[in-house]
Amino acid sequence: ELVTMSGVSSGAQGGSVARALLKDPAFAVRAVTRDTTKPAAVELAGLGAQLVKVDLASQAEVEAALKGVYGTFLVTNFWEHFDKSKEVQQGKMVADLAKKLGLKHVVYSGLENVNRITGGKLTVLHFDGKGEVEEYFRTISVPMTSVRLPFYFENFISFFKPTKTGPDTYSVGLPMGDVPMDGMSVADLGPVVLSILKSREEFVGKDIGLSADRLTVVQYSEVMTRCLGKTFTDGKVQWSCRIRVFTKRLWLVFIGFYITEDLQGNLLPLTEEGNPHRGFGNPHSQLQLSSLFRTSNQTSE
């Protein structure tokens, strides 16, 4: 079956899913990107993906990319433009085209609509927009599964790199206080989406919350200390008024990330010892978290 992928240029979600599908003979991949010359896109072409230059702002280009496919994996990127209305517009456009073209299965990288859940008390734009898109897919009866990702482990080597505080000592600066935070490696998303696409009847219409570990900042620090041989501690981000509001919002955001009963029923074997798709069981995910640091060498100096 031919499946269209978005978000491949970043090499994150779309790249992870494309690589997983390219390893399975049941699927062929059409990877859409605005820049077919980017390294991540070129890498996927080398693995067998069909590259198509598409701007999500162009309905004609998106429709052409979706013609003749079985399904699609869709990522809408709020952080590209910081505009919730634009993200919702793009998501709804893909939903309308999926309905028009008769796609059999859409897997959407969604999130909870925090504003609706809290009765308007909180607004989290990059969540709320995806939540509205999820709701629209269901309103127009497109066969869709939503996968809701938690905090990426990869964020520890990018946006939330521990800060060096002394010889072999580092501070982990996450504004979560003592609230446990779900996490996983985005590299593990591919096998999840592959399993969902191969089990359409089981997953259409469902929201799948993903999590490999649910740890406090102290516990994440302990994992890094144990595996890396250096000392990592909770940076205990200052509780200014602004940070207090930010932390409350993060708590409301991440409370919804969990392994649902449906996901456990279909993907629990991924936690078994020796399975190559590590990251879903606690011991595996802790090893993977530490390996990110070993291979990246990007801890802040």
Backbone as CSV, one residue per row, in Angstrom:
resi,resn,N_x,N_y,N_z,CA_x,CA_y,CA_z,C_x,C_y,C_z
1,GLU,0.838,-1.188,0.000,0.000,0.000,0.000,0.884,1.253,0.000
2,LEU,0.452,2.280,-0.760,1.189,3.529,-0.819,0.687,4.461,0.276
3,VAL,1.614,5.004,1.069,1.268,5.907,2.168,2.049,7.199,1.999
4,THR,1.366,8.337,2.146,2.015,9.630,2.068,2.477,10.070,3.449
5,MET,3.687,10.615,3.523,4.264,11.096,4.773,4.462,12.596,4.705
6,SER,4.120,13.316,5.755,4.512,14.718,5.863,5.519,14.845,6.992
7,GLY,6.176,15.988,7.069,7.121,16.225,8.150,8.408,15.442,8.036
8,VAL,8.857,15.146,6.814,10.049,14.315,6.666,11.333,15.129,6.664
9,SER,11.263,16.416,6.339,12.477,17.220,6.223,13.180,17.396,7.554
10,SER,12.393,17.432,8.646,12.989,17.619,9.960,13.715,16.371,10.436
11,GLY,13.368,15.229,9.841,13.989,13.985,10.270,13.458,13.474,11.587
12,ALA,12.389,14.083,12.096,11.845,13.684,13.391,10.669,12.734,13.186
13,GLN,9.448,13.216,13.382,8.292,12.319,13.308,8.140,11.674,11.934
14,GLY,8.065,12.498,10.893,7.861,11.950,9.549,8.978,11.028,9.131
15,GLY,10.214,11.401,9.467,11.351,10.560,9.121,11.319,9.228,9.836
16,SER,10.943,9.243,11.115,10.857,8.009,11.893,9.824,7.065,11.300
17,VAL,8.653,7.614,10.947,7.583,6.784,10.395,7.967,6.275,9.004
18,ALA,8.533,7.141,8.191,8.912,6.725,6.835,9.923,5.586,6.876
19,ARG,10.926,5.685,7.740,11.949,4.628,7.817,11.343,3.301,8.253
20,ALA,10.395,3.352,9.188,9.763,2.111,9.641,8.952,1.465,8.523
21,LEU,8.202,2.269,7.771,7.381,1.725,6.693,8.227,1.213,5.537
22,LEU,9.348,1.870,5.284,10.211,1.441,4.177,10.842,0.079,4.444
23,LYS,10.896,-0.324,5.695,11.445,-1.636,6.039,10.411,-2.746,5.904
24,ASP,9.148,-2.366,5.713,8.071,-3.348,5.628,7.615,-3.474,4.177
25,PRO,7.671,-4.662,3.594,7.303,-4.833,2.183,5.840,-4.547,1.880
26,ALA,5.008,-4.415,2.917,3.586,-4.145,2.685,3.335,-2.703,2.280
27,PHE,4.336,-1.822,2.459,4.099,-0.403,2.216,5.138,0.206,1.290
28,ALA,4.689,1.193,0.527,5.569,2.085,-0.221,5.331,3.486,0.324
29,VAL,6.346,4.344,0.248,6.274,5.649,0.896,6.418,6.774,-0.121
30,ARG,5.480,7.712,-0.086,5.584,8.968,-0.826,5.830,10.067,0.212
31,ALA,7.034,10.589,0.233,7.430,11.567,1.243,7.282,12.974,0.690
32,VAL,6.450,13.788,1.350,6.224,15.146,0.877,7.033,16.131,1.714
33,THR,7.643,17.091,1.058,8.475,18.079,1.728,8.561,19.321,0.863
34,ARG,8.772,20.462,1.501,8.931,21.692,0.722,10.314,21.773,0.073
35,ASP,11.274,21.014,0.625,12.639,21.074,0.105,13.181,19.658,-0.063
36,THR,13.177,19.168,-1.281,13.622,17.798,-1.546,15.141,17.646,-1.492
37,THR,15.852,18.764,-1.284,17.320,18.691,-1.229,17.843,18.582,0.199
38,LYS,16.968,18.693,1.191,17.427,18.605,2.577,17.979,17.205,2.861
39,PRO,19.016,17.116,3.702,19.661,15.821,3.970,18.691,14.727,4.412
40,ALA,17.740,15.067,5.294,16.802,14.047,5.773,15.960,13.505,4.630
41,ALA,15.547,14.384,3.716,14.749,13.950,2.571,15.583,13.115,1.610
42,VAL,16.800,13.542,1.356,17.688,12.794,0.461,17.965,11.402,1.024
43,GLU,18.126,11.319,2.341,18.358,10.017,2.977,17.190,9.074,2.742
44,LEU,15.972,9.595,2.877,14.789,8.754,2.673,14.676,8.308,1.224
45,ALA,15.034,9.186,0.292,15.023,8.799,-1.119,15.988,7.648,-1.351
46,GLY,17.127,7.694,-0.700,18.102,6.611,-0.828,17.603,5.295,-0.273
47,LEU,16.645,5.377,0.663,16.068,4.165,1.252,14.881,3.635,0.447
48,GLY,14.493,4.407,-0.579,13.410,3.931,-1.447,12.156,4.770,-1.454
49,ALA,12.133,5.888,-0.726,10.942,6.732,-0.713,10.834,7.560,-1.989
50,GLN,9.607,7.805,-2.413,9.341,8.713,-3.530,9.214,10.122,-2.964
51,LEU,10.086,11.036,-3.364,10.045,12.407,-2.862,9.151,13.275,-3.742
52,VAL,8.287,14.069,-3.089,7.411,14.985,-3.808,7.485,16.346,-3.126
53,LYS,7.768,17.382,-3.905,7.835,18.727,-3.355,6.422,19.266,-3.174
54,VAL,6.070,19.567,-1.913,4.710,20.013,-1.591,4.772,21.111,-0.537
55,ASP,3.998,22.161,-0.753,3.801,23.209,0.244,2.414,22.994,0.835
56,LEU,2.333,22.811,2.157,1.041,22.555,2.796,0.064,23.713,2.611
57,ALA,0.567,24.868,2.190,-0.327,25.999,1.938,-1.007,25.881,0.581
58,SER,-0.556,24.952,-0.258,-1.121,24.787,-1.597,-2.046,23.580,-1.636
59,GLN,-3.336,23.825,-1.741,-4.299,22.724,-1.775,-4.080,21.833,-2.993
60,ALA,-3.750,22.430,-4.130,-3.538,21.651,-5.352,-2.363,20.696,-5.188
61,GLU,-1.272,21.164,-4.596,-0.099,20.314,-4.404,-0.390,19.199,-3.404
62,VAL,-1.100,19.528,-2.338,-1.444,18.511,-1.335,-2.364,17.456,-1.944
63,GLU,-3.343,17.898,-2.730,-4.264,16.942,-3.351,-3.522,15.999,-4.295
64,ALA,-2.589,16.540,-5.073,-1.819,15.702,-5.992,-1.006,14.663,-5.227
65,ALA,-0.470,15.059,-4.062,0.346,14.142,-3.269,-0.491,13.040,-2.638
66,LEU,-1.774,13.311,-2.421,-2.650,12.338,-1.763,-3.399,11.430,-2.747
67,LYS,-3.372,11.769,-4.017,-4.100,10.961,-4.991,-3.503,9.560,-5.105
68,GLY,-4.376,8.565,-5.074,-3.955,7.192,-5.296,-3.293,6.505,-4.118
69,VAL,-3.322,7.130,-2.925,-2.664,6.502,-1.779,-3.681,5.784,-0.895
70,TYR,-3.188,4.826,-0.154,-4.013,4.113,0.820,-4.314,4.997,2.020
71,GLY,-3.285,5.695,2.504,-3.456,6.521,3.685,-2.330,7.521,3.803
72,THR,-2.329,8.243,4.915,-1.294,9.242,5.135,-0.973,9.374,6.611
73,PHE,0.286,9.726,6.888,0.687,10.133,8.232,0.874,11.636,8.181
74,LEU,0.127,12.349,9.008,0.086,13.805,8.933,0.664,14.451,10.184
75,VAL,1.599,15.387,9.958,2.139,16.233,11.026,1.846,17.681,10.661
76,THR,1.170,18.412,11.542,1.010,19.858,11.371,1.923,20.526,12.386
77,ASN,2.704,21.483,11.932,3.784,22.030,12.762,3.488,23.456,13.211
78,PHE,2.935,23.608,14.411,2.655,24.929,14.978,3.924,25.761,15.092
79,TRP,5.046,25.111,15.452,6.282,25.828,15.740,6.918,26.431,14.484
80,GLU,6.420,26.051,13.336,6.949,26.622,12.096,6.509,28.072,11.906
81,HIS,5.304,28.401,12.410,4.759,29.746,12.182,4.107,30.343,13.428
82,PHE,3.958,29.539,14.516,3.365,30.006,15.773,1.954,30.567,15.554
83,ASP,1.219,29.933,14.683,-0.112,30.421,14.323,-1.098,29.253,14.403
84,LYS,-1.909,29.231,15.464,-2.850,28.128,15.640,-3.863,28.063,14.501
85,SER,-4.364,29.209,14.074,-5.378,29.215,13.016,-4.823,28.641,11.723
86,LYS,-3.547,28.909,11.434,-2.928,28.364,10.226,-2.761,26.857,10.343
87,GLU,-2.378,26.384,11.528,-2.238,24.949,11.727,-3.587,24.249,11.555
88,VAL,-4.634,24.833,12.124,-5.970,24.247,12.004,-6.426,24.247,10.554
89,GLN,-6.166,25.344,9.839,-6.570,25.428,8.430,-5.895,24.343,7.600
90,GLN,-4.587,24.133,7.835,-3.868,23.110,7.079,-4.398,21.717,7.407
91,GLY,-4.638,21.462,8.682,-5.151,20.154,9.072,-6.522,19.878,8.496
92,LYS,-7.400,20.885,8.523,-8.746,20.709,7.979,-8.711,20.510,6.467
93,MET,-7.773,21.181,5.794,-7.649,21.009,4.353,-7.295,19.558,4.024
94,VAL,-6.336,18.992,4.763,-5.962,17.605,4.522,-7.139,16.679,4.832
95,ALA,-7.889,16.983,5.886,-9.053,16.172,6.225,-10.078,16.194,5.094
96,ASP,-10.353,17.383,4.555,-11.321,17.494,3.452,-10.850,16.714,2.228
97,LEU,-9.549,16.787,1.928,-9.019,16.071,0.773,-9.039,14.561,1.013
98,ALA,-8.747,14.146,2.251,-8.802,12.716,2.570,-10.217,12.179,2.373
99,LYS,-11.205,12.994,2.739,-12.608,12.616,2.546,-12.930,12.546,1.055
100,LYS,-12.517,13.555,0.317,-12.801,13.636,-1.119,-12.167,12.485,-1.886
101,LEU,-10.930,12.136,-1.532,-10.180,11.124,-2.279,-10.394,9.710,-1.750
102,GLY,-11.115,9.588,-0.643,-11.445,8.266,-0.128,-10.288,7.521,0.525
103,LEU,-9.417,8.236,1.222,-8.309,7.555,1.911,-8.850,6.576,2.943
104,LYS,-8.197,5.441,3.055,-8.656,4.389,3.951,-8.250,4.613,5.399
105,HIS,-7.134,5.330,5.614,-6.658,5.496,6.990,-5.738,6.708,7.075
106,VAL,-6.042,7.618,7.963,-5.171,8.744,8.277,-4.657,8.565,9.704
107,VAL,-3.346,8.639,9.878,-2.758,8.665,11.222,-2.247,10.080,11.441
108,TYR,-2.835,10.757,12.423,-2.537,12.169,12.653,-1.769,12.335,13.956
109,SER,-0.701,13.121,13.920,0.050,13.430,15.132,-0.683,14.535,15.880
110,GLY,-1.603,14.139,16.730,-2.475,15.096,17.403,-2.102,15.323,18.860
111,LEU,-2.923,16.106,19.530,-2.773,16.372,20.962,-4.140,16.735,21.525
112,GLU,-4.224,16.804,22.838,-5.477,17.163,23.484,-5.829,18.633,23.244
113,ASN,-7.122,18.911,23.157,-7.621,20.281,23.104,-7.765,20.759,24.545
114,VAL,-6.689,21.342,25.073,-6.650,21.730,26.478,-7.719,22.779,26.785
115,ASN,-7.930,23.713,25.869,-8.927,24.756,26.095,-10.312,24.155,26.299
116,ARG,-10.659,23.164,25.479,-11.973,22.525,25.618,-12.044,21.688,26.878
117,ILE,-10.978,20.941,27.169,-10.958,20.064,28.336,-11.120,20.856,29.627
118,THR,-10.505,22.043,29.679,-10.536,22.848,30.903,-11.667,23.866,30.901
119,GLY,-12.587,23.755,29.955,-13.705,24.686,29.910,-13.281,26.117,29.668
120,GLY,-12.215,26.292,28.892,-11.747,27.627,28.563,-10.834,28.258,29.597
121,LYS,-10.492,27.529,30.657,-9.641,28.106,31.701,-8.186,28.219,31.270
122,LEU,-7.757,27.337,30.395,-6.377,27.365,29.922,-6.353,27.289,28.400
123,THR,-5.396,27.981,27.817,-5.172,27.937,26.374,-3.739,27.527,26.121
124,VAL,-3.532,26.407,25.418,-2.200,25.935,25.037,-2.236,25.778,23.524
125,LEU,-1.795,26.815,22.822,-2.059,26.926,21.387,-1.593,25.725,20.585
126,HIS,-0.372,25.207,20.872,0.146,24.118,20.043,-0.540,22.796,20.353
127,PHE,-1.289,22.728,21.455,-2.138,21.577,21.729,-3.541,21.794,21.171
128,ASP,-4.111,22.958,21.455,-5.504,23.202,21.106,-5.754,23.089,19.603
129,GLY,-4.808,23.595,18.797,-4.981,23.503,17.352,-5.045,22.070,16.873
130,LYS,-4.137,21.243,17.369,-4.156,19.831,16.977,-5.429,19.156,17.473
131,GLY,-5.884,19.546,18.658,-7.132,18.988,19.161,-8.312,19.334,18.264
132,GLU,-8.344,20.568,17.766,-9.425,20.970,16.857,-9.370,20.181,15.551
133,VAL,-8.152,19.915,15.064,-8.020,19.137,13.827,-8.508,17.705,14.061
134,GLU,-8.127,17.114,15.193,-8.635,15.777,15.527,-10.159,15.750,15.460
135,GLU,-10.783,16.735,16.100,-12.240,16.792,16.171,-12.858,16.943,14.780
136,TYR,-12.198,17.697,13.914,-12.739,17.909,12.568,-12.698,16.620,11.751
137,PHE,-11.596,15.882,11.841,-11.525,14.592,11.151,-12.721,13.730,11.530
138,ARG,-13.063,13.720,12.818,-14.157,12.872,13.288,-15.505,13.425,12.830
139,THR,-15.625,14.751,12.818,-16.892,15.380,12.417,-17.274,15.020,10.987
140,ILE,-16.277,14.954,10.097,-16.579,14.668,8.685,-16.389,13.180,8.357
141,SER,-16.200,12.368,9.402,-16.158,10.899,9.266,-15.021,10.393,8.389
142,VAL,-13.829,10.957,8.569,-12.631,10.416,7.924,-12.044,9.357,8.856
143,PRO,-11.692,8.168,8.338,-11.114,7.130,9.198,-9.719,7.556,9.693
144,MET,-9.647,7.981,10.951,-8.437,8.583,11.486,-8.089,7.993,12.842
145,THR,-6.788,7.821,13.062,-6.246,7.486,14.377,-5.324,8.613,14.786
146,SER,-5.477,9.078,16.011,-4.580,10.115,16.516,-3.522,9.487,17.408
147,VAL,-2.246,9.819,17.144,-1.160,9.426,18.051,-0.682,10.683,18.764
148,ARG,-0.663,10.635,20.083,-0.324,11.811,20.885,1.011,11.577,21.573
149,LEU,2.006,12.316,21.121,3.365,12.116,21.636,3.616,12.942,22.889
150,PRO,4.432,12.421,23.811,4.822,13.185,24.988,6.113,13.955,24.709
151,PHE,6.773,14.380,25.741,8.082,15.035,25.665,9.070,14.104,24.964
152,TYR,9.793,14.642,23.982,10.804,13.833,23.295,12.055,13.706,24.172
153,PHE,12.607,12.500,24.282,13.916,12.363,24.923,14.959,13.216,24.197
154,GLU,14.781,13.357,22.875,15.728,14.142,22.087,15.801,15.599,22.544
155,ASN,14.760,16.072,23.247,14.797,17.451,23.745,15.918,17.669,24.758
156,PHE,16.370,16.582,25.379,17.459,16.704,26.344,18.797,17.010,25.668
157,ILE,18.854,16.866,24.350,20.095,17.217,23.655,19.859,18.383,22.702
158,SER,18.729,19.092,22.901,18.457,20.257,22.052,17.899,21.392,22.911
159,PHE,16.583,21.494,22.993,15.962,22.620,23.683,16.207,22.618,25.191
160,PHE,16.325,21.444,25.787,16.487,21.353,27.233,17.785,20.647,27.606
161,LYS,18.869,21.026,26.949,20.168,20.443,27.269,20.556,20.784,28.703
162,PRO,20.999,19.792,29.478,21.501,20.091,30.827,22.653,21.096,30.746
163,THR,22.715,21.968,31.735,23.735,23.006,31.786,24.881,22.582,32.701
164,LYS,26.105,22.749,32.235,27.263,22.380,33.040,27.410,23.350,34.204
165,THR,27.520,22.815,35.429,27.635,23.653,36.614,28.976,23.495,37.321
166,GLY,29.781,22.534,36.897,31.082,22.287,37.502,31.735,21.103,36.821
167,PRO,32.901,20.687,37.324,33.574,19.517,36.744,32.678,18.274,36.811
168,ASP,32.237,17.797,35.659,31.398,16.591,35.573,30.079,16.714,36.323
169,THR,29.565,17.928,36.484,28.259,18.120,37.120,27.374,18.959,36.211
170,TYR,26.102,18.583,36.145,25.168,19.239,35.233,23.823,19.449,35.914
171,SER,23.122,20.495,35.476,21.805,20.828,36.007,20.757,20.608,34.928
172,VAL,19.675,19.897,35.282,18.580,19.623,34.347,17.469,20.637,34.624
173,GLY,17.210,21.517,33.673,16.294,22.632,33.901,14.935,22.472,33.270
174,LEU,14.112,21.609,33.825,12.733,21.456,33.343,11.777,22.051,34.375
175,PRO,10.833,22.885,33.950,9.929,23.559,34.889,8.745,22.690,35.294
176,MET,9.030,21.493,35.822,7.960,20.560,36.174,7.803,20.345,37.674
177,GLY,8.714,20.922,38.488,8.616,20.678,39.919,8.736,19.193,40.209
178,ASP,7.801,18.667,41.017,7.806,17.242,41.362,6.786,16.449,40.556
179,VAL,6.223,17.079,39.517,5.203,16.397,38.702,5.885,15.474,37.696
180,PRO,5.564,14.177,37.675,6.167,13.259,36.692,5.799,13.679,35.270
181,MET,6.735,13.487,34.359,6.531,13.879,32.965,6.765,12.687,32.046
182,ASP,5.770,12.399,31.198,5.915,11.316,30.234,6.954,11.680,29.178
183,GLY,7.648,10.661,28.676,8.633,10.888,27.630,8.841,9.652,26.787
184,MET,9.375,9.856,25.591,9.748,8.766,24.705,10.713,9.318,23.664
185,SER,11.396,8.441,22.976,12.213,8.858,21.850,11.337,8.929,20.609
186,VAL,11.451,10.033,19.867,10.657,10.161,18.651,11.035,9.076,17.648
187,ALA,12.225,8.504,17.794,12.644,7.417,16.910,11.748,6.196,17.049
188,ASP,11.063,6.072,18.195,10.181,4.932,18.426,8.790,5.112,17.832
189,LEU,8.500,6.303,17.299,7.174,6.530,16.733,6.926,5.668,15.503
190,GLY,7.955,5.459,14.687,7.789,4.705,13.454,7.160,3.335,13.638
191,PRO,7.712,2.486,14.521,7.104,1.170,14.730,5.670,1.244,15.248
192,VAL,5.341,2.291,16.026,3.975,2.458,16.513,3.020,2.702,15.348
193,VAL,3.364,3.652,14.493,2.492,3.987,13.364,2.388,2.809,12.398
194,LEU,3.482,2.101,12.201,3.449,0.915,11.352,2.438,-0.094,11.886
195,SER,2.465,-0.343,13.176,1.522,-1.292,13.782,0.081,-0.809,13.648
196,ILE,-0.127,0.499,13.803,-1.476,1.053,13.673,-1.996,0.892,12.241
197,LEU,-1.153,1.192,11.261,-1.565,1.068,9.865,-1.869,-0.383,9.485
198,LYS,-1.173,-1.308,10.112,-1.395,-2.730,9.803,-2.565,-3.311,10.595
199,SER,-3.140,-2.517,11.494,-4.280,-2.983,12.307,-5.401,-1.954,12.233
200,ARG,-5.770,-1.600,11.030,-6.718,-0.517,10.803,-8.010,-0.669,11.592
201,GLU,-8.620,-1.818,11.526,-9.929,-2.007,12.154,-9.860,-1.824,13.664
202,GLU,-8.723,-2.116,14.239,-8.575,-1.998,15.693,-8.378,-0.548,16.137
203,PHE,-7.769,0.269,15.278,-7.342,1.584,15.738,-8.077,2.779,15.135
204,VAL,-8.797,2.614,14.041,-9.529,3.745,13.475,-10.500,4.299,14.518
205,GLY,-10.493,5.618,14.668,-11.402,6.265,15.604,-10.866,6.407,17.006
206,LYS,-9.622,5.992,17.224,-9.077,6.014,18.579,-7.944,7.033,18.720
207,ASP,-7.771,7.509,19.953,-6.663,8.386,20.319,-5.658,7.555,21.109
208,ILE,-4.419,7.517,20.636,-3.396,6.672,21.253,-2.375,7.562,21.960
209,GLY,-2.375,7.533,23.284,-1.390,8.274,24.064,-0.128,7.454,24.219
210,LEU,1.025,8.057,23.955,2.294,7.335,23.959,3.173,7.762,25.137
211,SER,3.854,6.803,25.736,4.788,7.106,26.812,5.697,5.920,27.031
212,ALA,6.997,6.172,27.141,7.955,5.115,27.451,8.329,5.143,28.923
213,ASP,8.360,6.326,29.512,8.642,6.500,30.932,7.871,7.692,31.459
214,ARG,7.534,7.638,32.725,6.848,8.744,33.403,7.671,9.060,34.637
215,LEU,8.568,10.033,34.510,9.545,10.303,35.559,9.519,11.768,35.976
216,THR,9.933,12.015,37.214,10.132,13.383,37.667,11.479,13.882,37.157
217,VAL,11.738,15.174,37.314,13.029,15.723,36.902,14.151,15.052,37.688
218,VAL,13.920,14.798,38.963,14.921,14.115,39.784,15.211,12.731,39.223
219,GLN,14.174,12.006,38.835,14.371,10.652,38.312,15.072,10.663,36.962
220,TYR,14.733,11.619,36.083,15.466,11.738,34.822,16.942,12.015,35.105
221,SER,17.207,12.861,36.077,18.588,13.184,36.441,19.321,11.954,36.945
222,GLU,18.633,11.125,37.711,19.246,9.906,38.229,19.603,8.934,37.106
223,VAL,18.735,8.850,36.090,19.025,7.984,34.938,20.304,8.453,34.246
224,MET,20.409,9.756,34.010,21.588,10.291,33.340,22.845,10.069,34.182
225,THR,22.728,10.259,35.476,23.877,10.066,36.367,24.346,8.620,36.341
226,ARG,23.399,7.703,36.426,23.729,6.276,36.484,24.353,5.789,35.175
227,CYS,23.860,6.288,34.066,24.300,5.767,32.776,25.493,6.496,32.175
228,LEU,25.715,7.736,32.582,26.764,8.535,31.951,28.001,8.725,32.819
229,GLY,27.911,8.375,34.108,29.076,8.503,34.972,29.393,9.940,35.350
230,LYS,28.442,10.833,35.142,28.581,12.224,35.578,27.393,12.549,36.473
231,THR,27.458,13.650,37.190,26.411,13.978,38.144,25.412,14.964,37.540
232,PHE,24.169,14.529,37.469,23.079,15.377,36.988,22.096,15.597,38.135
233,THR,21.645,16.842,38.312,20.707,17.159,39.382,19.563,18.012,38.847
234,ASP,18.463,17.994,39.588,17.312,18.827,39.249,17.702,20.292,39.419
235,GLY,17.573,21.067,38.327,17.939,22.478,38.391,16.982,23.324,39.198
236,LYS,15.823,22.754,39.556,14.815,23.453,40.361,14.607,24.874,39.835
237,VAL,14.042,24.933,38.638,13.768,26.204,37.989,12.978,27.104,38.937
238,GLN,13.382,28.374,39.033,12.787,29.303,39.983,11.283,29.455,39.770
239,TRP,10.545,29.524,40.873,9.089,29.599,40.813,8.618,31.045,40.747
240,SER,9.023,31.752,39.693,8.477,33.092,39.464,7.018,32.944,39.074
241,CYS,6.306,34.034,39.038,4.886,33.979,38.661,4.730,33.392,37.272
242,ARG,5.594,33.805,36.353,5.494,33.322,34.980,5.751,31.820,34.928
243,ILE,6.812,31.367,35.623,7.147,29.949,35.594,6.055,29.128,36.254
244,ARG,5.427,29.695,37.288,4.376,28.940,37.974,3.227,28.663,37.017
245,VAL,2.832,29.663,36.234,1.754,29.464,35.262,2.184,28.468,34.192
246,PHE,3.428,28.594,33.703,3.940,27.702,32.668,3.935,26.260,33.159
247,THR,4.365,26.055,34.423,4.425,24.708,34.970,3.027,24.115,35.097
248,LYS,2.059,24.937,35.534,0.693,24.446,35.666,0.168,23.991,34.319
249,ARG,0.485,24.763,33.284,0.019,24.389,31.950,0.674,23.100,31.495
250,LEU,1.983,22.964,31.748,2.654,21.733,31.360,2.058,20.540,32.089
251,TRP,1.717,20.712,33.354,1.124,19.600,34.101,-0.179,19.170,33.460
252,LEU,-1.018,20.150,33.096,-2.286,19.814,32.456,-2.063,19.162,31.100
253,VAL,-1.001,19.611,30.409,-0.694,19.063,29.100,-0.257,17.615,29.209
254,PHE,0.705,17.330,30.081,1.306,16.001,30.100,0.504,14.976,30.889
255,ILE,-0.484,15.430,31.665,-1.291,14.459,32.405,-2.045,13.530,31.451
256,GLY,-2.277,14.019,30.197,-3.032,13.205,29.246,-2.217,12.186,28.503
257,PHE,-0.876,12.195,28.686,-0.036,11.249,27.960,0.128,9.966,28.763
258,TYR,-0.361,8.915,28.263,-0.237,7.632,28.945,-0.426,6.529,27.912
259,ILE,-0.029,5.338,28.281,-0.260,4.188,27.410,-1.682,3.706,27.642
260,THR,-2.550,3.848,26.627,-3.936,3.445,26.778,-4.058,1.925,26.738
261,GLU,-5.202,1.459,27.174,-5.448,0.020,27.137,-5.374,-0.495,25.710
262,ASP,-5.857,0.299,24.753,-5.837,-0.133,23.355,-4.412,-0.273,22.859
263,LEU,-3.549,0.686,23.226,-2.168,0.624,22.765,-1.466,-0.568,23.375
264,GLN,-1.690,-0.810,24.682,-1.056,-1.950,25.331,-1.465,-3.255,24.653
265,GLY,-2.733,-3.339,24.282,-3.197,-4.580,23.670,-2.524,-4.870,22.348
266,ASN,-2.145,-3.802,21.596,-1.576,-4.011,20.273,-0.056,-3.975,20.265
267,LEU,0.549,-3.182,21.170,1.980,-2.933,21.055,2.800,-3.380,22.256
268,LEU,2.176,-4.007,23.230,2.921,-4.441,24.406,4.118,-5.319,24.077
269,PRO,4.070,-6.184,23.017,5.255,-6.982,22.697,6.509,-6.158,22.426
270,LEU,6.361,-4.864,22.110,7.534,-4.031,21.876,8.370,-3.864,23.134
271,THR,7.825,-4.217,24.315,8.586,-4.088,25.552,9.386,-5.347,25.860
272,GLU,9.194,-6.405,25.094,9.826,-7.669,25.424,11.337,-7.607,25.264
273,GLU,12.036,-8.321,26.110,13.494,-8.372,26.054,13.951,-8.858,24.686
274,GLY,14.906,-8.168,24.111,15.457,-8.587,22.830,14.751,-8.010,21.628
275,ASN,13.608,-7.344,21.837,12.923,-6.749,20.700,13.719,-5.552,20.190
276,PRO,13.949,-5.425,18.889,14.773,-4.328,18.379,14.149,-2.955,18.563
277,HIS,12.826,-2.881,18.723,12.165,-1.587,18.882,12.170,-1.197,20.356
278,ARG,13.323,-0.900,20.902,13.423,-0.563,22.316,12.780,0.790,22.582
279,GLY,12.494,1.063,23.848,11.982,2.364,24.199,10.608,2.326,24.834
280,PHE,9.888,1.197,24.754,8.556,1.151,25.318,8.546,0.582,26.726
281,GLY,9.568,-0.158,27.098,9.658,-0.680,28.449,10.627,0.161,29.246
282,ASN,10.415,0.287,30.545,11.214,1.170,31.380,12.719,0.969,31.231
283,PRO,13.248,-0.266,31.358,14.705,-0.426,31.239,15.217,-0.012,29.868
284,HIS,14.486,-0.348,28.818,14.927,-0.010,27.472,14.975,1.499,27.275
285,SER,13.927,2.198,27.717,13.859,3.630,27.470,14.936,4.374,28.243
286,GLN,15.295,3.895,29.424,16.355,4.551,30.186,17.696,4.373,29.489
287,LEU,17.922,3.211,28.924,19.155,3.002,28.173,19.181,3.891,26.943
288,GLN,18.032,4.037,26.291,17.986,4.862,25.095,18.210,6.326,25.437
289,LEU,17.637,6.780,26.548,17.844,8.155,26.982,19.324,8.450,27.162
290,SER,20.037,7.548,27.808,21.464,7.771,28.018,22.240,7.684,26.712
291,SER,21.789,6.826,25.795,22.521,6.674,24.530,22.457,7.939,23.688
292,LEU,21.383,8.728,23.851,21.283,9.981,23.119,22.461,10.891,23.448
293,PHE,22.835,10.915,24.737,23.949,11.756,25.150,25.275,11.195,24.646
294,ARG,25.414,9.876,24.723,26.682,9.267,24.308,26.957,9.517,22.831
295,THR,25.903,9.412,22.023,26.111,9.530,20.567,26.107,10.967,20.081
296,SER,25.494,11.880,20.849,25.389,13.261,20.375,26.516,14.149,20.875
297,ASN,26.985,13.881,22.103,28.031,14.693,22.720,27.649,16.169,22.696
298,GLN,26.346,16.447,22.998,25.841,17.803,22.887,25.476,18.420,24.237
299,THR,25.892,17.836,25.348,25.574,18.418,26.634,26.237,19.796,26.746
300,SER,25.521,20.779,27.247,26.022,22.141,27.322,27.281,22.212,28.160
301,GLU,28.259,22.953,27.677,29.510,23.145,28.420,29.404,24.392,29.286
